[in-house]
Structures are given as structure tokens and as C-alpha cells.
Amino acid sequence: MKIVNKQVCIKTVSEISSKYIESELEKQNIKPLRWAIVAVNNGFYTVNVSCCEE
């Protein structure tokens, strides 16, 4: 098992919350160790995610 970093795009919403971001990551089968929004462009959040991969 190794820790990897990924950047994923998530559609923007009017009221953002950590619960929203984490549920969207789960829909992509990503279980984050940590995440951060690094950009907002064209209706999407760019989220940098660290997660475990086998």
C-alpha cells in the first residue's frame, strides 16, 4: 500500500461544505487521508487529495 496524491474536479455548488466534498470524493471511490481545494475554475473545484492505493 502506498500514499498517492491526485487532483480531481468536483462541480461547484452555491453552499460548499466539507461533507459535500467528501461525499463527492466517495462517489469517485476515493477515501481521502486529507484534501484541499486548490483552484476554482469554470464551475469546478480542483481538489488535491492524498489517499492510499494498493
C-alpha positions in Angstrom: 0.0 0.0 0.0 1.3 3.5 -0.8 0.1 7.0 -0.3 -0.6 8.9 -3.6 -1.7 12.4 -4.4 -4.4 13.1 -7.0 -6.1 16.1 -8.4 -9.8 15.7 -9.1 -12.5 18.1 -10.4 -15.8 18.5 -8.5 -18.7 20.6 -9.7 -19.2 23.8 -7.7 -22.2 24.4 -5.6 -23.7 27.6 -4.0 -23.0 26.4 -0.5 -19.8 24.4 -0.1 -19.1 22.2 2.9 -16.6 19.6 3.8 -19.4 17.0 3.8 -20.2 17.8 0.2 -16.5 17.5 -1.0 -16.1 14.2 0.9 -19.3 12.7 -0.4 -18.2 13.6 -4.0 -14.8 12.0 -3.4 -16.5 8.9 -2.2 -18.6 8.7 -5.4 -15.2 8.5 -7.2 -14.1 5.7 -4.9 -11.6 7.9 -3.2 -11.2 7.7 0.6 -9.1 10.7 1.4 -6.5 11.0 4.1 -6.6 14.7 3.5 -7.8 17.1 0.8 -7.6 20.7 -0.2 -9.3 22.9 -2.8 -6.5 24.3 -4.8 -8.4 26.1 -7.6 -11.9 27.2 -8.7 -12.4 27.4 -12.5 -15.3 27.1 -15.0 -17.8 25.8 -12.5 -15.4 23.2 -10.9 -13.3 22.9 -7.8 -9.9 21.4 -8.3 -9.3 19.3 -5.3 -5.8 17.9 -4.3 -6.3 14.6 -2.5 -4.0 12.3 -0.6 -5.2 8.7 -0.4 -4.0 5.1 0.0 -3.6 2.9 -3.1 -2.8 -0.8 -3.2 
